[in-house]
Amino acid sequence: MRFRQLLIGPSLVLLLANVASAQEGDASAGETVFKKCAVCHVVDKDQNKVGPSLHGVIGRTAGTHPNYNYSKAMTDAGKGGLVWDEASLRDYLHNPKAKVKGTKMAFPGLKDDTEITNLLAYLKKYSP
């Protein structure tokens, strides 16, 4: 019995470490996913393009980045309390038009949860 405990203990630690790592995502892989977003957004500096800068997006109230002309739907979402955290961004990135009905973002969303997790890890690098 003691031998099994010695084998199971380290295996469980490795399994839990892999689960935690999978939930955190891979920022390098997220940088590759971000190429789909880079047509309209930047993340490494505070500069708007077709879409608002995503520099510091995590923790930001929706529809509030300075000098960007948001849709009424997005500003209303922010006024209604939408703050970009991991959960809200995950929902939005999966299906933007379902999360904020009337958003002017044309991107259809990411369907792969791993891509979203990796993209979130990348965005975290540029958020407080």
DOSENU-790904 format. One record per residue: residue number from 0; residue in three letters; chain; x, y, z of N, C-alpha, C in turn. Coordinates in Angstrom, 1 decimal, always signed. Example, Ala and Ser with C-alpha at 12.3 -4.5 7.8 and 13.67 -1.06 7.14 Angstrom:
2
<r num="0" residuo="ALA" cadena="A" n_east="+13.2" n_north="-5.7" n_up="+7.8" ca_east="+12.3" ca_north="-4.5" ca_up="+7.8" c_east="+13.2" c_north="-3.3" c_up="+7.8"/>
<r num="1" residuo="SER" cadena="A" n_east="+12.8" n_north="-2.2" n_up="+7.1" ca_east="+13.7" ca_north="-1.1" ca_up="+7.1" c_east="+12.9" c_north="+0.0" c_up="+7.9"/>
//
This chain:
128
<r num="0" residuo="MET" cadena="A" n_east="+0.8" n_north="-1.2" n_up="+0.0" ca_east="+0.0" ca_north="+0.0" ca_up="+0.0" c_east="+0.9" c_north="+1.3" c_up="+0.0"/>
<r num="1" residuo="ARG" cadena="A" n_east="+1.9" n_north="+1.3" n_up="+0.8" ca_east="+2.8" ca_north="+2.4" ca_up="+0.9" c_east="+3.5" c_north="+2.7" c_up="-0.5"/>
<r num="2" residuo="PHE" cadena="A" n_east="+3.8" n_north="+1.6" n_up="-1.2" ca_east="+4.4" ca_north="+1.8" ca_up="-2.5" c_east="+3.5" c_north="+2.5" c_up="-3.5"/>
<r num="3" residuo="ARG" cadena="A" n_east="+2.2" n_north="+2.1" n_up="-3.4" ca_east="+1.2" ca_north="+2.8" ca_up="-4.3" c_east="+1.1" c_north="+4.3" c_up="-4.0"/>
<r num="4" residuo="GLN" cadena="A" n_east="+1.1" n_north="+4.6" n_up="-2.7" ca_east="+1.1" ca_north="+6.0" ca_up="-2.3" c_east="+2.3" c_north="+6.8" c_up="-2.8"/>
<r num="5" residuo="LEU" cadena="A" n_east="+3.4" n_north="+6.2" n_up="-2.8" ca_east="+4.6" ca_north="+6.8" ca_up="-3.3" c_east="+4.5" c_north="+7.1" c_up="-4.8"/>
<r num="6" residuo="LEU" cadena="A" n_east="+3.9" n_north="+6.2" n_up="-5.5" ca_east="+3.7" ca_north="+6.4" ca_up="-7.0" c_east="+2.6" c_north="+7.3" c_up="-7.3"/>
<r num="7" residuo="ILE" cadena="A" n_east="+1.5" n_north="+7.3" n_up="-6.6" ca_east="+0.3" ca_north="+8.1" ca_up="-6.9" c_east="+0.6" c_north="+9.6" c_up="-6.5"/>
<r num="8" residuo="GLY" cadena="A" n_east="+1.2" n_north="+9.8" n_up="-5.4" ca_east="+1.5" ca_north="+11.2" ca_up="-5.0" c_east="+2.2" c_north="+12.1" c_up="-6.0"/>
<r num="9" residuo="PRO" cadena="A" n_east="+3.3" n_north="+11.7" n_up="-6.5" ca_east="+4.0" ca_north="+12.5" ca_up="-7.6" c_east="+3.2" c_north="+12.5" c_up="-8.9"/>
<r num="10" residuo="SER" cadena="A" n_east="+2.5" n_north="+11.5" n_up="-9.2" ca_east="+1.7" ca_north="+11.5" ca_up="-10.4" c_east="+0.5" c_north="+12.5" c_up="-10.3"/>
<r num="11" residuo="LEU" cadena="A" n_east="-0.1" n_north="+12.5" n_up="-9.1" ca_east="-1.1" ca_north="+13.5" ca_up="-8.9" c_east="-0.6" c_north="+14.9" c_up="-9.0"/>
<r num="12" residuo="VAL" cadena="A" n_east="+0.5" n_north="+15.2" n_up="-8.5" ca_east="+1.1" ca_north="+16.5" ca_up="-8.5" c_east="+1.4" c_north="+16.9" c_up="-10.0"/>
<r num="13" residuo="LEU" cadena="A" n_east="+1.9" n_north="+16.0" n_up="-10.8" ca_east="+2.2" ca_north="+16.3" ca_up="-12.2" c_east="+0.9" c_north="+16.5" c_up="-13.0"/>
<r num="14" residuo="LEU" cadena="A" n_east="-0.1" n_north="+15.7" n_up="-12.7" ca_east="-1.4" ca_north="+15.9" ca_up="-13.3" c_east="-2.0" c_north="+17.3" c_up="-13.0"/>
<r num="15" residuo="LEU" cadena="A" n_east="-2.0" n_north="+17.7" n_up="-11.7" ca_east="-2.5" ca_north="+19.0" ca_up="-11.3" c_east="-1.7" c_north="+20.1" c_up="-11.9"/>
<r num="16" residuo="ALA" cadena="A" n_east="-0.4" n_north="+19.9" n_up="-12.0" ca_east="+0.4" ca_north="+21.0" ca_up="-12.6" c_east="+0.1" c_north="+21.1" c_up="-14.1"/>
<r num="17" residuo="ASN" cadena="A" n_east="-0.2" n_north="+20.0" n_up="-14.8" ca_east="-0.6" ca_north="+20.1" ca_up="-16.2" c_east="-1.9" c_north="+20.7" c_up="-16.4"/>
<r num="18" residuo="VAL" cadena="A" n_east="-2.9" n_north="+20.4" n_up="-15.5" ca_east="-4.2" ca_north="+21.0" ca_up="-15.6" c_east="-4.1" c_north="+22.5" c_up="-15.4"/>
<r num="19" residuo="ALA" cadena="A" n_east="-3.3" n_north="+23.0" n_up="-14.4" ca_east="-3.2" ca_north="+24.4" ca_up="-14.1" c_east="-2.5" c_north="+25.1" c_up="-15.3"/>
<r num="20" residuo="SER" cadena="A" n_east="-1.5" n_north="+24.5" n_up="-15.9" ca_east="-0.8" ca_north="+25.0" ca_up="-17.0" c_east="-1.7" c_north="+25.2" c_up="-18.2"/>
<r num="21" residuo="ALA" cadena="A" n_east="-2.6" n_north="+24.2" n_up="-18.4" ca_east="-3.5" ca_north="+24.2" ca_up="-19.5" c_east="-4.5" c_north="+25.3" c_up="-19.4"/>
<r num="22" residuo="GLN" cadena="A" n_east="-4.9" n_north="+25.6" n_up="-18.1" ca_east="-5.9" ca_north="+26.7" ca_up="-17.9" c_east="-5.2" c_north="+28.0" c_up="-18.0"/>
<r num="23" residuo="GLU" cadena="A" n_east="-3.9" n_north="+28.1" n_up="-17.8" ca_east="-3.2" ca_north="+29.4" ca_up="-17.9" c_east="-3.0" c_north="+29.7" c_up="-19.4"/>
<r num="24" residuo="GLY" cadena="A" n_east="-2.8" n_north="+28.8" n_up="-20.2" ca_east="-2.6" ca_north="+29.0" ca_up="-21.6" c_east="-1.1" c_north="+29.2" c_up="-21.9"/>
<r num="25" residuo="ASP" cadena="A" n_east="-0.8" n_north="+29.2" n_up="-23.2" ca_east="+0.5" ca_north="+29.4" ca_up="-23.7" c_east="+0.6" c_north="+30.8" c_up="-24.4"/>
<r num="26" residuo="ALA" cadena="A" n_east="+1.2" n_north="+31.7" n_up="-23.8" ca_east="+1.3" ca_north="+33.1" ca_up="-24.4" c_east="+2.0" c_north="+33.1" c_up="-25.8"/>
<r num="27" residuo="SER" cadena="A" n_east="+2.9" n_north="+32.2" n_up="-26.0" ca_east="+3.6" ca_north="+32.1" ca_up="-27.3" c_east="+2.6" c_north="+31.7" c_up="-28.4"/>
<r num="28" residuo="ALA" cadena="A" n_east="+1.8" n_north="+30.7" n_up="-28.1" ca_east="+0.8" ca_north="+30.2" ca_up="-29.0" c_east="-0.3" c_north="+31.3" c_up="-29.1"/>
<r num="29" residuo="GLY" cadena="A" n_east="-0.6" n_north="+32.0" n_up="-28.1" ca_east="-1.5" ca_north="+33.1" ca_up="-28.1" c_east="-1.1" c_north="+34.2" c_up="-29.1"/>
<r num="30" residuo="GLU" cadena="A" n_east="+0.2" n_north="+34.4" n_up="-29.1" ca_east="+0.7" ca_north="+35.5" ca_up="-30.0" c_east="+0.4" c_north="+35.1" c_up="-31.5"/>
<r num="31" residuo="THR" cadena="A" n_east="+0.5" n_north="+33.8" n_up="-31.8" ca_east="+0.1" ca_north="+33.3" ca_up="-33.1" c_east="-1.4" c_north="+33.5" c_up="-33.4"/>
<r num="32" residuo="VAL" cadena="A" n_east="-2.2" n_north="+33.2" n_up="-32.4" ca_east="-3.6" ca_north="+33.4" ca_up="-32.5" c_east="-4.0" c_north="+34.9" c_up="-32.7"/>
<r num="33" residuo="PHE" cadena="A" n_east="-3.2" n_north="+35.7" n_up="-32.0" ca_east="-3.5" ca_north="+37.2" ca_up="-32.1" c_east="-3.3" c_north="+37.7" c_up="-33.6"/>
<r num="34" residuo="LYS" cadena="A" n_east="-2.6" n_north="+37.0" n_up="-34.4" ca_east="-2.5" ca_north="+37.4" ca_up="-35.8" c_east="-3.8" c_north="+37.6" c_up="-36.5"/>
<r num="35" residuo="LYS" cadena="A" n_east="-4.8" n_north="+36.8" n_up="-36.0" ca_east="-6.2" ca_north="+36.9" ca_up="-36.5" c_east="-6.8" c_north="+38.3" c_up="-36.1"/>
<r num="36" residuo="CYS" cadena="A" n_east="-6.3" n_north="+38.8" n_up="-35.0" ca_east="-6.9" ca_north="+40.0" ca_up="-34.4" c_east="-6.1" c_north="+41.3" c_up="-34.9"/>
<r num="37" residuo="ALA" cadena="A" n_east="-4.8" n_north="+41.0" n_up="-35.3" ca_east="-3.9" ca_north="+42.1" ca_up="-35.6" c_east="-4.3" c_north="+42.9" c_up="-36.8"/>
<r num="38" residuo="VAL" cadena="A" n_east="-5.2" n_north="+42.4" n_up="-37.6" ca_east="-5.7" ca_north="+43.2" ca_up="-38.8" c_east="-6.4" c_north="+44.5" c_up="-38.2"/>
<r num="39" residuo="CYS" cadena="A" n_east="-7.0" n_north="+44.4" n_up="-37.1" ca_east="-7.8" ca_north="+45.5" ca_up="-36.6" c_east="-7.3" c_north="+46.1" c_up="-35.2"/>
<r num="40" residuo="HIS" cadena="A" n_east="-6.5" n_north="+45.3" n_up="-34.5" ca_east="-6.1" ca_north="+45.7" ca_up="-33.2" c_east="-4.6" c_north="+45.6" c_up="-33.0"/>
<r num="41" residuo="VAL" cadena="A" n_east="-4.0" n_north="+46.4" n_up="-32.0" ca_east="-2.7" ca_north="+46.2" ca_up="-31.5" c_east="-2.8" c_north="+45.9" c_up="-30.1"/>
<r num="42" residuo="VAL" cadena="A" n_east="-1.8" n_north="+45.3" n_up="-29.5" ca_east="-1.8" ca_north="+45.0" ca_up="-28.1" c_east="-0.5" c_north="+45.5" c_up="-27.4"/>
<r num="43" residuo="ASP" cadena="A" n_east="+0.6" n_north="+45.7" n_up="-28.2" ca_east="+1.8" ca_north="+46.0" ca_up="-27.6" c_east="+2.0" c_north="+47.5" c_up="-27.4"/>
<r num="44" residuo="LYS" cadena="A" n_east="+1.1" n_north="+48.3" n_up="-27.8" ca_east="+1.1" ca_north="+49.8" ca_up="-27.5" c_east="-0.3" c_north="+50.3" c_up="-27.5"/>
<r num="45" residuo="ASP" cadena="A" n_east="-0.4" n_north="+51.5" n_up="-27.0" ca_east="-1.7" ca_north="+52.1" ca_up="-26.8" c_east="-2.1" c_north="+52.9" c_up="-28.0"/>
<r num="46" residuo="GLN" cadena="A" n_east="-2.4" n_north="+52.2" n_up="-29.1" ca_east="-2.7" ca_north="+52.9" ca_up="-30.4" c_east="-4.0" c_north="+52.2" c_up="-31.0"/>
<r num="47" residuo="ASN" cadena="A" n_east="-4.9" n_north="+53.0" n_up="-31.3" ca_east="-6.1" ca_north="+52.5" ca_up="-32.0" c_east="-5.9" c_north="+52.3" c_up="-33.5"/>
<r num="48" residuo="LYS" cadena="A" n_east="-6.5" n_north="+51.2" n_up="-34.0" ca_east="-6.5" ca_north="+51.0" ca_up="-35.4" c_east="-8.0" c_north="+51.0" c_up="-35.9"/>
<r num="49" residuo="VAL" cadena="A" n_east="-8.4" n_north="+50.1" n_up="-36.7" ca_east="-9.8" ca_north="+49.9" ca_up="-37.0" c_east="-10.6" c_north="+49.6" c_up="-35.7"/>
<r num="50" residuo="GLY" cadena="A" n_east="-9.9" n_north="+48.8" n_up="-34.9" ca_east="-10.5" ca_north="+48.5" ca_up="-33.5" c_east="-9.7" c_north="+49.2" c_up="-32.5"/>
<r num="51" residuo="PRO" cadena="A" n_east="-10.2" n_north="+49.2" n_up="-31.2" ca_east="-9.4" ca_north="+49.9" ca_up="-30.2" c_east="-8.2" c_north="+49.1" c_up="-29.8"/>
<r num="52" residuo="SER" cadena="A" n_east="-7.2" n_north="+49.8" n_up="-29.2" ca_east="-6.0" ca_north="+49.1" ca_up="-28.7" c_east="-6.4" c_north="+48.1" c_up="-27.6"/>
<r num="53" residuo="LEU" cadena="A" n_east="-5.8" n_north="+47.0" n_up="-27.6" ca_east="-6.0" ca_north="+46.0" ca_up="-26.6" c_east="-5.0" c_north="+46.0" c_up="-25.5"/>
<r num="54" residuo="HIS" cadena="A" n_east="-4.1" n_north="+47.0" n_up="-25.6" ca_east="-3.1" ca_north="+47.2" ca_up="-24.5" c_east="-3.8" c_north="+47.5" c_up="-23.2"/>
<r num="55" residuo="GLY" cadena="A" n_east="-3.7" n_north="+46.7" n_up="-22.2" ca_east="-4.3" ca_north="+46.9" ca_up="-21.0" c_east="-5.8" c_north="+46.5" c_up="-21.0"/>
<r num="56" residuo="VAL" cadena="A" n_east="-6.2" n_north="+45.7" n_up="-21.9" ca_east="-7.7" ca_north="+45.4" ca_up="-22.0" c_east="-8.2" c_north="+44.7" c_up="-20.8"/>
<r num="57" residuo="ILE" cadena="A" n_east="-7.5" n_north="+43.8" n_up="-20.2" ca_east="-8.0" ca_north="+43.0" ca_up="-19.1" c_east="-8.1" c_north="+44.0" c_up="-17.9"/>
<r num="58" residuo="GLY" cadena="A" n_east="-9.3" n_north="+44.1" n_up="-17.4" ca_east="-9.6" ca_north="+45.0" ca_up="-16.3" c_east="-10.3" c_north="+46.3" c_up="-16.8"/>
<r num="59" residuo="ARG" cadena="A" n_east="-10.3" n_north="+46.5" n_up="-18.1" ca_east="-10.9" ca_north="+47.7" ca_up="-18.6" c_east="-12.4" c_north="+47.6" c_up="-18.8"/>
<r num="60" residuo="THR" cadena="A" n_east="-13.2" n_north="+48.6" n_up="-18.5" ca_east="-14.6" ca_north="+48.6" ca_up="-18.7" c_east="-14.8" c_north="+48.7" c_up="-20.2"/>
<r num="61" residuo="ALA" cadena="A" n_east="-15.8" n_north="+47.9" n_up="-20.7" ca_east="-16.0" ca_north="+47.8" ca_up="-22.2" c_east="-16.5" c_north="+49.2" c_up="-22.7"/>
<r num="62" residuo="GLY" cadena="A" n_east="-16.0" n_north="+49.5" n_up="-23.9" ca_east="-16.4" ca_north="+50.7" ca_up="-24.5" c_east="-15.8" c_north="+52.0" c_up="-24.0"/>
<r num="63" residuo="THR" cadena="A" n_east="-14.6" n_north="+51.9" n_up="-23.3" ca_east="-14.1" ca_north="+53.1" ca_up="-22.7" c_east="-12.7" c_north="+53.5" c_up="-23.1"/>
<r num="64" residuo="HIS" cadena="A" n_east="-12.1" n_north="+52.8" n_up="-24.0" ca_east="-10.7" ca_north="+53.2" ca_up="-24.4" c_east="-10.8" c_north="+54.6" c_up="-25.1"/>
<r num="65" residuo="PRO" cadena="A" n_east="-9.9" n_north="+55.5" n_up="-24.6" ca_east="-9.9" ca_north="+56.8" ca_up="-25.2" c_east="-9.7" c_north="+56.9" c_up="-26.7"/>
<r num="66" residuo="ASN" cadena="A" n_east="-10.3" n_north="+57.9" n_up="-27.3" ca_east="-10.2" ca_north="+58.2" ca_up="-28.7" c_east="-10.6" c_north="+57.1" c_up="-29.6"/>
<r num="67" residuo="TYR" cadena="A" n_east="-11.5" n_north="+56.3" n_up="-29.2" ca_east="-12.0" ca_north="+55.2" ca_up="-30.1" c_east="-13.5" c_north="+55.4" c_up="-30.2"/>
<r num="68" residuo="ASN" cadena="A" n_east="-14.1" n_north="+55.3" n_up="-31.4" ca_east="-15.5" ca_north="+55.5" ca_up="-31.6" c_east="-16.2" c_north="+54.2" c_up="-31.6"/>
<r num="69" residuo="TYR" cadena="A" n_east="-16.7" n_north="+53.8" n_up="-30.4" ca_east="-17.3" ca_north="+52.5" ca_up="-30.2" c_east="-18.8" c_north="+52.6" c_up="-30.6"/>
<r num="70" residuo="SER" cadena="A" n_east="-19.3" n_north="+51.4" n_up="-30.9" ca_east="-20.8" ca_north="+51.3" ca_up="-31.2" c_east="-21.5" c_north="+51.6" c_up="-29.9"/>
<r num="71" residuo="LYS" cadena="A" n_east="-22.8" n_north="+52.0" n_up="-30.1" ca_east="-23.6" ca_north="+52.3" ca_up="-29.0" c_east="-23.8" c_north="+51.1" c_up="-28.1"/>
<r num="72" residuo="ALA" cadena="A" n_east="-23.9" n_north="+49.9" n_up="-28.7" ca_east="-24.0" ca_north="+48.7" ca_up="-28.0" c_east="-22.9" c_north="+48.4" c_up="-27.1"/>
<r num="73" residuo="MET" cadena="A" n_east="-21.6" n_north="+48.7" n_up="-27.5" ca_east="-20.5" ca_north="+48.5" ca_up="-26.7" c_east="-20.4" c_north="+49.5" c_up="-25.5"/>
<r num="74" residuo="THR" cadena="A" n_east="-20.7" n_north="+50.8" n_up="-25.8" ca_east="-20.7" ca_north="+51.8" ca_up="-24.7" c_east="-21.8" c_north="+51.5" c_up="-23.7"/>
<r num="75" residuo="ASP" cadena="A" n_east="-22.9" n_north="+51.0" n_up="-24.2" ca_east="-24.0" ca_north="+50.6" ca_up="-23.3" c_east="-23.6" c_north="+49.4" c_up="-22.5"/>
<r num="76" residuo="ALA" cadena="A" n_east="-22.9" n_north="+48.5" n_up="-23.0" ca_east="-22.5" ca_north="+47.3" ca_up="-22.3" c_east="-21.5" c_north="+47.7" c_up="-21.2"/>
<r num="77" residuo="GLY" cadena="A" n_east="-20.6" n_north="+48.7" n_up="-21.4" ca_east="-19.7" ca_north="+49.2" ca_up="-20.4" c_east="-20.5" c_north="+49.9" c_up="-19.3"/>
<r num="78" residuo="LYS" cadena="A" n_east="-21.5" n_north="+50.7" n_up="-19.7" ca_east="-22.3" ca_north="+51.5" ca_up="-18.7" c_east="-23.1" c_north="+50.5" c_up="-17.9"/>
<r num="79" residuo="GLY" cadena="A" n_east="-23.4" n_north="+49.3" n_up="-18.5" ca_east="-24.2" ca_north="+48.3" ca_up="-17.8" c_east="-23.3" c_north="+47.4" c_up="-16.9"/>
<r num="80" residuo="GLY" cadena="A" n_east="-22.0" n_north="+47.7" n_up="-16.9" ca_east="-21.1" ca_north="+47.0" ca_up="-16.0" c_east="-20.2" c_north="+46.0" c_up="-16.6"/>
<r num="81" residuo="LEU" cadena="A" n_east="-20.1" n_north="+45.9" n_up="-17.9" ca_east="-19.3" ca_north="+44.9" ca_up="-18.5" c_east="-17.8" c_north="+45.3" c_up="-18.4"/>
<r num="82" residuo="VAL" cadena="A" n_east="-17.0" n_north="+44.5" n_up="-17.7" ca_east="-15.6" ca_north="+44.8" ca_up="-17.6" c_east="-14.9" c_north="+43.5" c_up="-18.2"/>
<r num="83" residuo="TRP" cadena="A" n_east="-13.8" n_north="+43.8" n_up="-18.9" ca_east="-13.1" ca_north="+42.7" ca_up="-19.6" c_east="-12.2" c_north="+42.0" c_up="-18.6"/>
<r num="84" residuo="ASP" cadena="A" n_east="-12.7" n_north="+40.9" n_up="-18.2" ca_east="-11.9" ca_north="+39.9" ca_up="-17.4" c_east="-11.8" c_north="+38.7" c_up="-18.2"/>
<r num="85" residuo="GLU" cadena="A" n_east="-11.2" n_north="+37.6" n_up="-17.7" ca_east="-11.0" ca_north="+36.4" ca_up="-18.4" c_east="-12.3" c_north="+35.8" c_up="-18.9"/>
<r num="86" residuo="ALA" cadena="A" n_east="-13.3" n_north="+35.8" n_up="-18.0" ca_east="-14.6" ca_north="+35.1" ca_up="-18.3" c_east="-15.3" c_north="+35.9" c_up="-19.4"/>
<r num="87" residuo="SER" cadena="A" n_east="-15.4" n_north="+37.2" n_up="-19.2" ca_east="-16.1" ca_north="+38.0" ca_up="-20.2" c_east="-15.4" c_north="+38.0" c_up="-21.5"/>
<r num="88" residuo="LEU" cadena="A" n_east="-14.1" n_north="+38.1" n_up="-21.5" ca_east="-13.4" ca_north="+38.0" ca_up="-22.8" c_east="-13.5" c_north="+36.7" c_up="-23.5"/>
<r num="89" residuo="ARG" cadena="A" n_east="-13.5" n_north="+35.6" n_up="-22.7" ca_east="-13.7" ca_north="+34.3" ca_up="-23.2" c_east="-15.1" c_north="+34.2" c_up="-24.0"/>
<r num="90" residuo="ASP" cadena="A" n_east="-16.1" n_north="+34.7" n_up="-23.3" ca_east="-17.4" ca_north="+34.7" ca_up="-24.0" c_east="-17.4" c_north="+35.5" c_up="-25.2"/>
<r num="91" residuo="TYR" cadena="A" n_east="-16.8" n_north="+36.7" n_up="-25.1" ca_east="-16.8" ca_north="+37.6" ca_up="-26.3" c_east="-16.0" c_north="+37.1" c_up="-27.4"/>
<r num="92" residuo="LEU" cadena="A" n_east="-14.9" n_north="+36.5" n_up="-27.1" ca_east="-14.0" ca_north="+36.0" ca_up="-28.2" c_east="-14.6" c_north="+34.8" c_up="-28.8"/>
<r num="93" residuo="HIS" cadena="A" n_east="-15.4" n_north="+34.0" n_up="-28.1" ca_east="-16.1" ca_north="+32.9" ca_up="-28.7" c_east="-17.2" c_north="+33.3" c_up="-29.6"/>
<r num="94" residuo="ASN" cadena="A" n_east="-18.0" n_north="+34.4" n_up="-29.3" ca_east="-19.1" ca_north="+34.8" ca_up="-30.1" c_east="-19.4" c_north="+36.3" c_up="-29.8"/>
<r num="95" residuo="PRO" cadena="A" n_east="-18.6" n_north="+37.2" n_up="-30.4" ca_east="-18.8" ca_north="+38.7" ca_up="-30.1" c_east="-20.2" c_north="+39.2" c_up="-30.2"/>
<r num="96" residuo="LYS" cadena="A" n_east="-20.9" n_north="+38.8" n_up="-31.3" ca_east="-22.3" ca_north="+39.3" ca_up="-31.5" c_east="-23.3" c_north="+38.8" c_up="-30.5"/>
<r num="97" residuo="ALA" cadena="A" n_east="-23.0" n_north="+37.6" n_up="-29.9" ca_east="-23.9" ca_north="+37.1" ca_up="-28.9" c_east="-23.6" c_north="+37.8" c_up="-27.5"/>
<r num="98" residuo="LYS" cadena="A" n_east="-22.4" n_north="+38.1" n_up="-27.2" ca_east="-22.0" ca_north="+38.7" ca_up="-26.0" c_east="-22.4" c_north="+40.2" c_up="-25.9"/>
<r num="99" residuo="VAL" cadena="A" n_east="-22.2" n_north="+40.9" n_up="-27.0" ca_east="-22.6" ca_north="+42.3" ca_up="-27.1" c_east="-23.4" c_north="+42.5" c_up="-28.4"/>
<r num="100" residuo="LYS" cadena="A" n_east="-24.7" n_north="+42.3" n_up="-28.3" ca_east="-25.6" ca_north="+42.4" ca_up="-29.4" c_east="-25.5" c_north="+43.9" c_up="-30.0"/>
<r num="101" residuo="GLY" cadena="A" n_east="-25.1" n_north="+44.0" n_up="-31.3" ca_east="-25.0" ca_north="+45.3" ca_up="-31.9" c_east="-23.6" c_north="+45.8" c_up="-32.0"/>
<r num="102" residuo="THR" cadena="A" n_east="-22.6" n_north="+45.0" n_up="-31.5" ca_east="-21.2" ca_north="+45.4" ca_up="-31.7" c_east="-20.9" c_north="+45.5" c_up="-33.2"/>
<r num="103" residuo="LYS" cadena="A" n_east="-20.0" n_north="+46.5" n_up="-33.4" ca_east="-19.6" ca_north="+46.6" ca_up="-34.8" c_east="-18.4" c_north="+45.8" c_up="-35.2"/>
<r num="104" residuo="MET" cadena="A" n_east="-17.9" n_north="+45.0" n_up="-34.3" ca_east="-16.8" ca_north="+44.1" ca_up="-34.6" c_east="-17.3" c_north="+43.0" c_up="-35.5"/>
<r num="105" residuo="ALA" cadena="A" n_east="-16.7" n_north="+42.9" n_up="-36.7" ca_east="-17.1" ca_north="+41.9" ca_up="-37.7" c_east="-16.6" c_north="+40.5" c_up="-37.5"/>
<r num="106" residuo="PHE" cadena="A" n_east="-15.6" n_north="+40.4" n_up="-36.7" ca_east="-14.9" ca_north="+39.1" ca_up="-36.4" c_east="-15.9" c_north="+38.1" c_up="-35.9"/>
<r num="107" residuo="PRO" cadena="A" n_east="-16.0" n_north="+36.9" n_up="-36.5" ca_east="-17.1" ca_north="+35.9" ca_up="-36.1" c_east="-16.8" c_north="+35.2" c_up="-34.8"/>
<r num="108" residuo="GLY" cadena="A" n_east="-15.5" n_north="+35.3" n_up="-34.3" ca_east="-15.2" ca_north="+34.6" ca_up="-33.0" c_east="-14.3" c_north="+33.4" c_up="-33.2"/>
<r num="109" residuo="LEU" cadena="A" n_east="-13.7" n_north="+33.0" n_up="-32.1" ca_east="-12.9" ca_north="+31.8" ca_up="-32.1" c_east="-13.7" c_north="+30.6" c_up="-31.6"/>
<r num="110" residuo="LYS" cadena="A" n_east="-13.7" n_north="+29.5" n_up="-32.2" ca_east="-14.5" ca_north="+28.4" ca_up="-31.8" c_east="-13.6" c_north="+27.4" c_up="-30.9"/>
<r num="111" residuo="ASP" cadena="A" n_east="-12.3" n_north="+27.5" n_up="-31.0" ca_east="-11.4" ca_north="+26.6" ca_up="-30.3" c_east="-11.1" c_north="+27.1" c_up="-28.9"/>
<r num="112" residuo="ASP" cadena="A" n_east="-11.5" n_north="+26.4" n_up="-27.9" ca_east="-11.3" ca_north="+26.9" ca_up="-26.5" c_east="-9.8" c_north="+27.1" c_up="-26.2"/>
<r num="113" residuo="THR" cadena="A" n_east="-9.0" n_north="+26.2" n_up="-26.7" ca_east="-7.5" ca_north="+26.3" ca_up="-26.5" c_east="-6.9" c_north="+27.5" c_up="-27.1"/>
<r num="114" residuo="GLU" cadena="A" n_east="-7.4" n_north="+27.9" n_up="-28.3" ca_east="-7.0" ca_north="+29.1" ca_up="-28.9" c_east="-7.3" c_north="+30.3" c_up="-28.0"/>
<r num="115" residuo="ILE" cadena="A" n_east="-8.5" n_north="+30.3" n_up="-27.5" ca_east="-9.0" ca_north="+31.4" ca_up="-26.6" c_east="-8.1" c_north="+31.5" c_up="-25.4"/>
<r num="116" residuo="THR" cadena="A" n_east="-7.9" n_north="+30.3" n_up="-24.8" ca_east="-7.1" ca_north="+30.3" ca_up="-23.5" c_east="-5.7" c_north="+30.8" c_up="-23.8"/>
<r num="117" residuo="ASN" cadena="A" n_east="-5.1" n_north="+30.4" n_up="-25.0" ca_east="-3.7" ca_north="+30.9" ca_up="-25.3" c_east="-3.8" c_north="+32.4" c_up="-25.6"/>
<r num="118" residuo="LEU" cadena="A" n_east="-4.8" n_north="+32.9" n_up="-26.3" ca_east="-4.9" ca_north="+34.3" ca_up="-26.6" c_east="-5.0" c_north="+35.1" c_up="-25.3"/>
<r num="119" residuo="LEU" cadena="A" n_east="-5.8" n_north="+34.6" n_up="-24.4" ca_east="-5.9" ca_north="+35.3" ca_up="-23.1" c_east="-4.6" c_north="+35.4" c_up="-22.4"/>
<r num="120" residuo="ALA" cadena="A" n_east="-3.8" n_north="+34.3" n_up="-22.4" ca_east="-2.5" ca_north="+34.3" ca_up="-21.8" c_east="-1.6" c_north="+35.4" c_up="-22.5"/>
<r num="121" residuo="TYR" cadena="A" n_east="-1.7" n_north="+35.5" n_up="-23.8" ca_east="-1.0" ca_north="+36.6" ca_up="-24.5" c_east="-1.4" c_north="+38.0" c_up="-24.1"/>
<r num="122" residuo="LEU" cadena="A" n_east="-2.8" n_north="+38.2" n_up="-24.1" ca_east="-3.3" ca_north="+39.5" ca_up="-23.7" c_east="-2.9" c_north="+39.9" c_up="-22.3"/>
<r num="123" residuo="LYS" cadena="A" n_east="-2.8" n_north="+38.9" n_up="-21.4" ca_east="-2.3" ca_north="+39.2" ca_up="-20.0" c_east="-1.0" c_north="+39.8" c_up="-19.9"/>
<r num="124" residuo="LYS" cadena="A" n_east="-0.1" n_north="+39.4" n_up="-20.9" ca_east="+1.3" ca_north="+40.0" ca_up="-20.9" c_east="+1.2" c_north="+41.5" c_up="-21.1"/>
<r num="125" residuo="TYR" cadena="A" n_east="+0.1" n_north="+42.1" n_up="-21.6" ca_east="+0.0" ca_north="+43.5" ca_up="-21.9" c_east="-1.1" c_north="+44.2" c_up="-21.1"/>
<r num="126" residuo="SER" cadena="A" n_east="-1.4" n_north="+43.5" n_up="-20.0" ca_east="-2.4" ca_north="+44.1" ca_up="-19.1" c_east="-1.9" c_north="+44.2" c_up="-17.7"/>
<r num="127" residuo="PRO" cadena="A" n_east="-2.4" n_north="+45.1" n_up="-16.9" ca_east="-1.8" ca_north="+45.3" ca_up="-15.6" c_east="-2.1" c_north="+44.1" c_up="-14.7"/>
//
